[in-house]
Amino acid sequence: MMLAADVGGSKTLVGRFAPARPRPRLVAVRTLRTLDFDGLPSLLAASGLLDADIAAIGLGVAGPVVDGEVTMTNVPWRVRASDLHALAGQARVRLLNDLEAMAHAVPVLDPSELHTLQPGRPNAAGNAALIAAGTGLGEAVLHRVHGRLVPVPSEAGHADFAARTDDELALVRFLRARHGRADIERVISGIGLVQVAAFFHGDDACEVAGRFAEGDGPARVSAAATAGTCEACAATLGLVVDAYGAEAGNLALRAVATAGVYVGGGIAPKILPWLDRAFCRTFVDKPPMTALLRDVPVHVILNDQAALVGAAVAALDLLPAAGA
């Protein structure tokens, strides 16, 4: 058996899988509040899914993994693969960036788990790419190596935001005044929705959506935008969607992602009508590469357990082929 986890800033999914190729079979899953625990070992122990039958463990963690260690971006934990060996017994452990983990799921997703924004003309020999906005923003490239898509992690969500319009240039000045710089995550993410809402409202509150800084602020801004009850909230979501499409197009160009761009994370499935209307407009608006980008398939990942599945897929490589 195998164990996989998708360790996020607010919640962690832990799954027990039966090994199968190309996609392990989910047997049981638990959802736990990340900050209810003092570290990943105690969280995994509390899941009740870790026992002597586990032969391989795949862990997707939000943060850059270097030499088997990661300091999480939004959680005060330092996670070391070596710390898990005592807990895991003889199981082999693989620690991955959370977007790298999700990227491992891309090749095994079923069409029913995808919503297509642009069918394009997929190149079966090409690279792919993944961009995912949730609480924060993550990106990964999937390079085609000997016929297999191999995920390459990044911290591109913390790269500089590329403004394209007058409103976006003004937003950059606003973010610089507040934070010293304007990175992509402060525009395209739940964190970004709060910042962009404050920019358009000129305050930290809205008569319709309430205070943006509260935990459900991004959801309330999106709801007000979708209901048409607040023009500033609609402008907020419109700018974020435009920026999301543009950044996905940037990633597609950097990766030459002719096999497809996949949009993951918790935000996209909740705003599909907005994405259907506008995402691909800014995605392709990059002359002289517009024709190339029109041929790139663009899909939203609907499975909210994709990162968990991907962590299990990555853990398959820890098992002998005969054991799978």
C-alpha positions as CSV (number, residue, x, y, z in Angstrom):
1,M,0.0,0.0,0.0
2,M,0.9,3.6,-0.4
3,L,0.3,6.9,1.4
4,A,0.0,10.3,-0.2
5,A,-0.6,13.8,1.2
6,D,-1.4,17.2,-0.2
7,V,-0.2,19.6,2.6
8,G,-1.8,23.0,2.2
9,G,-1.8,26.2,4.2
10,S,-5.3,25.6,5.6
11,K,-6.1,21.9,5.1
12,T,-4.2,18.7,4.3
13,L,-5.6,15.7,2.4
14,V,-4.1,12.4,3.3
15,G,-4.9,9.4,1.2
16,R,-4.2,5.6,1.3
17,F,-3.7,4.1,-2.1
18,A,-3.4,0.7,-3.7
19,P,-0.5,0.8,-6.1
20,A,-1.6,0.6,-9.8
21,R,-0.1,2.0,-12.9
22,P,-0.5,4.5,-14.3
23,R,-2.9,5.8,-11.6
24,P,-3.0,4.4,-8.1
25,R,-6.4,3.5,-6.7
26,L,-7.6,5.6,-3.8
27,V,-8.8,3.5,-0.9
28,A,-9.4,6.0,1.9
29,V,-8.9,9.7,2.4
30,R,-8.9,12.1,5.4
31,T,-9.1,15.9,5.5
32,L,-7.3,17.6,8.5
33,R,-6.8,21.2,9.5
34,T,-3.1,21.7,9.0
35,L,-2.5,24.1,11.8
36,D,-4.2,21.8,14.3
37,F,-0.8,20.0,14.4
38,D,2.7,21.0,15.3
39,G,4.3,19.3,12.3
40,L,3.8,16.8,9.5
41,P,4.7,13.7,11.4
42,S,2.0,14.3,14.0
43,L,-0.5,15.1,11.3
44,L,0.2,11.9,9.3
45,A,0.0,9.9,12.5
46,A,-3.4,11.4,13.4
47,S,-4.8,10.5,9.9
48,G,-5.0,6.9,11.0
49,L,-3.9,5.8,7.5
50,L,-0.2,5.1,8.2
51,D,0.7,1.6,9.2
52,A,3.2,-1.2,8.6
53,D,1.6,-2.0,5.2
54,I,2.7,1.3,3.7
55,A,5.7,0.8,1.4
56,A,5.9,4.2,-0.2
57,I,4.9,7.8,0.7
58,G,4.5,10.8,-1.6
59,L,4.1,14.2,0.0
60,G,3.2,17.4,-1.8
61,V,4.1,20.4,0.3
62,A,3.6,24.1,-0.4
63,G,7.2,25.5,-0.7
64,P,10.5,25.0,-2.4
65,V,12.0,21.5,-1.8
66,V,15.8,21.6,-1.5
67,D,17.9,18.5,-0.5
68,G,14.8,16.8,0.9
69,E,13.7,19.7,3.1
70,V,11.2,22.5,2.7
71,T,10.2,25.5,4.8
72,M,6.5,25.9,4.0
73,T,5.5,29.2,2.6
74,N,2.3,29.9,4.6
75,V,2.7,27.4,7.5
76,P,5.4,27.7,10.2
77,W,6.8,24.2,9.5
78,R,10.1,22.9,8.3
79,V,9.5,19.5,6.8
80,R,12.3,17.1,6.4
81,A,12.0,13.7,4.6
82,S,14.5,12.3,7.1
83,D,12.1,13.2,10.0
84,L,9.5,10.9,8.6
85,H,11.5,7.7,8.4
86,A,11.1,6.9,12.1
87,L,7.3,7.3,11.7
88,A,7.2,5.5,8.3
89,G,9.2,2.4,9.2
90,Q,10.6,0.8,6.1
91,A,8.5,2.9,3.7
92,R,10.3,5.1,1.2
93,V,9.5,8.8,1.3
94,R,9.4,11.3,-1.6
95,L,9.0,15.0,-0.8
96,L,7.7,17.3,-3.6
97,N,6.6,20.8,-4.1
98,D,2.8,20.9,-4.2
99,L,2.6,22.0,-7.8
100,E,5.1,19.3,-8.8
101,A,2.8,16.8,-7.1
102,M,-0.2,18.1,-8.9
103,A,1.7,18.0,-12.2
104,H,2.3,14.3,-11.8
105,A,-1.5,13.9,-12.0
106,V,-1.9,15.6,-15.3
107,P,-1.0,12.7,-17.6
108,V,-3.5,10.4,-15.7
109,L,-6.5,12.6,-15.5
110,D,-9.7,11.4,-17.1
111,P,-11.5,13.7,-19.6
112,S,-14.4,13.9,-17.1
113,E,-12.1,15.6,-14.7
114,L,-11.4,18.4,-17.1
115,H,-13.3,21.5,-18.4
116,T,-11.9,22.7,-21.7
117,L,-11.5,26.4,-22.3
118,Q,-9.7,26.0,-25.6
119,P,-9.5,22.7,-27.5
120,G,-6.5,23.8,-29.5
121,R,-4.6,21.2,-31.5
122,P,-2.6,19.1,-29.0
123,N,0.8,17.9,-29.9
124,A,1.4,14.5,-28.4
125,A,5.2,15.0,-28.6
126,G,5.1,18.4,-26.9
127,N,5.6,19.8,-23.4
128,A,2.7,20.8,-21.1
129,A,2.4,23.3,-18.2
130,L,0.3,23.7,-15.1
131,I,-0.8,26.9,-13.3
132,A,-2.9,26.8,-10.2
133,A,-4.4,29.6,-8.1
134,G,-5.8,28.9,-4.7
135,T,-4.7,30.7,-1.5
136,G,-1.5,31.4,-3.4
137,L,-0.3,30.8,-7.0
138,G,1.9,27.9,-8.3
139,E,3.3,27.0,-11.6
140,A,5.1,23.9,-13.0
141,V,6.4,22.8,-16.4
142,L,6.1,19.3,-17.7
143,H,8.9,18.5,-20.1
144,R,8.5,15.7,-22.6
145,V,11.4,13.3,-22.0
146,H,11.6,10.0,-23.9
147,G,7.8,10.1,-24.4
148,R,7.0,10.9,-20.7
149,L,5.9,14.2,-19.2
150,V,8.3,15.0,-16.4
151,P,7.3,17.7,-13.9
152,V,9.7,20.5,-13.1
153,P,8.8,22.5,-10.0
154,S,9.1,26.3,-9.7
155,E,8.4,29.2,-7.4
156,A,7.1,31.3,-10.3
157,G,4.2,32.6,-8.3
158,H,6.6,34.8,-6.5
159,A,8.1,36.3,-9.7
160,D,7.3,39.8,-10.8
161,F,3.8,40.6,-12.1
162,A,3.8,41.7,-15.7
163,A,1.3,44.6,-16.1
164,R,-0.4,45.0,-19.5
165,T,-3.1,47.7,-19.1
166,D,-3.4,51.1,-17.4
167,D,-5.4,49.5,-14.5
168,E,-2.7,46.9,-14.1
169,L,0.1,49.5,-14.1
170,A,-1.8,51.5,-11.4
171,L,-2.3,48.2,-9.5
172,V,1.5,47.7,-9.6
173,R,2.1,51.1,-8.0
174,F,-0.6,50.3,-5.4
175,L,1.1,47.0,-4.5
176,R,4.6,48.5,-4.4
177,A,3.4,51.1,-2.0
178,R,1.9,48.4,0.2
179,H,4.5,45.6,-0.1
180,G,7.6,47.0,-1.8
181,R,7.0,45.0,-4.9
182,A,4.2,43.5,-7.1
183,D,4.6,39.7,-7.4
184,I,2.2,37.5,-9.4
185,E,0.7,35.8,-6.4
186,R,-0.6,39.2,-5.1
187,V,-2.7,39.5,-8.2
188,I,-3.7,35.9,-9.2
189,S,-4.8,34.0,-6.1
190,G,-7.1,34.3,-3.1
191,I,-4.4,36.6,-1.6
192,G,-4.5,38.5,-4.9
193,L,-8.3,38.9,-4.9
194,V,-8.1,40.6,-1.5
195,Q,-5.4,43.0,-2.8
196,V,-7.1,43.8,-6.1
197,A,-10.4,44.4,-4.3
198,A,-8.8,46.9,-2.0
199,F,-7.3,48.6,-5.0
200,F,-10.6,49.0,-6.8
201,H,-12.6,49.9,-3.7
202,G,-10.0,52.3,-2.2
203,D,-10.6,50.7,1.2
204,D,-10.5,47.4,3.0
205,A,-14.3,47.1,3.1
206,C,-17.2,46.8,0.7
207,E,-20.9,47.3,1.4
208,V,-21.7,44.1,-0.3
209,A,-18.7,41.8,0.3
210,G,-17.7,43.1,3.8
211,R,-14.1,43.1,4.9
212,F,-11.7,41.7,2.4
213,A,-9.1,40.6,5.0
214,E,-11.4,38.0,6.6
215,G,-10.8,34.4,5.7
216,D,-13.8,34.1,3.3
217,G,-13.1,37.6,1.8
218,P,-12.1,36.2,-1.7
219,A,-15.2,34.0,-1.9
220,R,-17.5,36.9,-1.0
221,V,-15.8,39.2,-3.5
222,S,-16.3,36.6,-6.2
223,A,-19.9,36.0,-5.2
224,A,-20.7,39.7,-5.4
225,A,-19.0,40.0,-8.8
226,T,-20.9,37.0,-10.1
227,A,-24.2,38.3,-8.7
228,G,-23.6,41.7,-10.3
229,T,-24.3,43.4,-7.0
230,C,-21.0,45.4,-6.8
231,E,-19.2,47.0,-9.8
232,A,-15.9,47.2,-7.9
233,C,-16.1,43.5,-7.1
234,A,-16.8,42.8,-10.7
235,A,-13.9,44.9,-11.8
236,T,-11.7,43.0,-9.3
237,L,-12.6,39.5,-10.6
238,G,-12.4,40.7,-14.2
239,L,-8.9,42.0,-13.7
240,V,-7.8,38.8,-11.9
241,V,-9.2,36.6,-14.7
242,D,-7.5,38.7,-17.4
243,A,-4.2,38.5,-15.5
244,Y,-4.7,34.8,-15.0
245,G,-5.1,34.1,-18.7
246,A,-2.2,36.4,-19.6
247,E,0.1,34.7,-17.1
248,A,-1.0,31.2,-18.3
249,G,0.0,32.4,-21.8
250,N,3.4,33.5,-20.5
251,L,3.9,30.1,-19.0
252,A,2.8,28.4,-22.3
253,L,5.4,30.4,-24.2
254,R,8.2,29.7,-21.7
255,A,7.4,26.0,-21.8
256,V,6.4,25.8,-25.5
257,A,3.5,23.9,-24.0
258,T,2.0,22.5,-27.2
259,A,0.6,19.4,-25.4
260,G,-1.6,21.7,-23.3
261,V,-1.9,24.1,-20.4
262,Y,-3.7,22.9,-17.3
263,V,-5.4,25.3,-14.8
264,G,-5.6,23.8,-11.3
265,G,-6.2,25.1,-7.8
266,G,-9.4,25.9,-6.0
267,I,-10.4,29.1,-7.7
268,A,-10.9,28.1,-11.3
269,P,-13.7,25.6,-10.9
270,K,-15.7,28.1,-8.9
271,I,-15.5,30.8,-11.6
272,L,-15.9,28.8,-14.8
273,P,-18.3,31.2,-16.6
274,W,-15.8,34.0,-16.1
275,L,-13.0,31.8,-17.5
276,D,-15.1,30.7,-20.4
277,R,-15.7,34.4,-21.4
278,A,-12.3,35.9,-20.9
279,F,-9.4,33.6,-20.0
280,C,-8.3,32.6,-23.5
281,R,-8.7,36.2,-24.8
282,T,-5.6,37.3,-22.8
283,F,-4.0,33.9,-23.1
284,V,-3.6,34.2,-26.9
285,D,-3.1,38.0,-27.0
286,K,0.7,37.8,-27.5
287,P,1.7,38.6,-31.1
288,P,3.7,37.4,-32.9
289,M,2.9,34.1,-31.0
290,T,-0.9,34.4,-31.2
291,A,-1.3,31.6,-33.7
292,L,0.9,29.2,-31.7
293,L,-1.1,29.9,-28.5
294,R,-4.4,29.3,-30.3
295,D,-3.2,25.8,-31.0
296,V,-2.5,25.1,-27.3
297,P,-5.2,23.2,-25.5
298,V,-6.3,24.8,-22.2
299,H,-8.1,22.8,-19.6
300,V,-9.4,23.5,-16.1
301,I,-8.8,20.6,-13.6
302,L,-12.1,19.9,-11.9
303,N,-10.8,17.2,-9.5
304,D,-10.1,18.9,-6.2
305,Q,-7.9,15.9,-5.2
306,A,-5.5,16.2,-8.2
307,A,-2.5,17.1,-6.0
308,L,-3.2,14.1,-3.8
309,V,-3.5,11.8,-6.8
310,G,-0.3,13.3,-8.2
311,A,1.7,12.7,-5.0
312,A,0.6,9.0,-5.2
313,V,1.7,8.8,-8.8
314,A,5.1,10.2,-7.9
315,A,5.4,7.6,-5.1
316,L,5.0,4.8,-7.6
317,D,8.6,5.4,-8.7
318,L,9.7,4.4,-5.2
319,L,8.2,0.9,-5.7
320,P,9.8,-2.0,-7.6
321,A,8.0,-2.4,-10.9
322,A,6.9,-5.9,-9.9
323,G,5.3,-4.5,-6.7
324,A,3.0,-2.2,-8.7
